[in-house]
């Protein structure tokens, strides 16, 4: 995999995530004659104007009709086109679930759904625009891979890899502050692999391993620094691919951790925490299981519909800012004496 330069990383990091998506699509279209983007009205907010003007045959607008969007995209993908299907995360997953289940799941259409403004990204518009169940929905569809990049550089890497190797997939995009880079320098992890971002290496002992995904990774890194200041050895692992989960890395960190903590801007039910709990239940019974079960603390959005507000406020109320994450971990550590 070609590694992006420092200049390329800084450029992508400075963009709004929707601008980054449009720029990546534009770049891929320049070298991929089969690339096609199917949008449902929302496309006008994705910096796709240049693509639409220079390559109108690669831009398909279906109007406000997410179910039809999935059907058109799947038909094109089945004909060999490299198809991306962007839209508001709650609508392109929940509203179009039957079409996703049939076309991507049952029939295996190699289309890539891109869920924008996931988590609390659309929170100021109310609960209808908050995608807090989308990971849970999409990872239950057989054959569909689920990705949640931490920054725009990882997003670009994921989109490029899926364009080169099309398959049924969901790419979840959460909104974070511009400028954040999970990997400011050095090699990016292999596509989809979980990766230790901070703290002891995977096989080295740690009091706590925080496993996270999406742009909330920034808060988790800050929480890990707070924990270390309080005398707790903390490791941060980013799981950019949630399905299939990188079981090998999770096995390594679990065996070297006293506590596993998942942190996500998604419901505490069915997302990364749910995937980790399912994996851990099998891991605990395996031949190389630790001598004692490793406890798992799941931090995420409450199982309730929140009132409308802006994302930073919603994250604070859910206990997903750095201070709150650290406090939850410290409370759990203290309760175990």
PyMOL commands that set and color helices and strands:
alter all, ss='L'
color gray80, all
select helices_A, chain A and resi 6-13+17-31+42-45+49-54+56-58+66-78+89-95+97-106+123-125+127-129+134-138+152-164+217-229+247-255+272-283+311-317+322-335
alter helices_A, ss='H'
color red, helices_A
select strands_A, chain A and resi 35-39+59-61+82-88+112-118+145-147+169-174+195-198+206-212+234-238+241-243+257-267+295-301
alter strands_A, ss='S'
color yellow, strands_A
deselect
rebuild
show_as cartoon
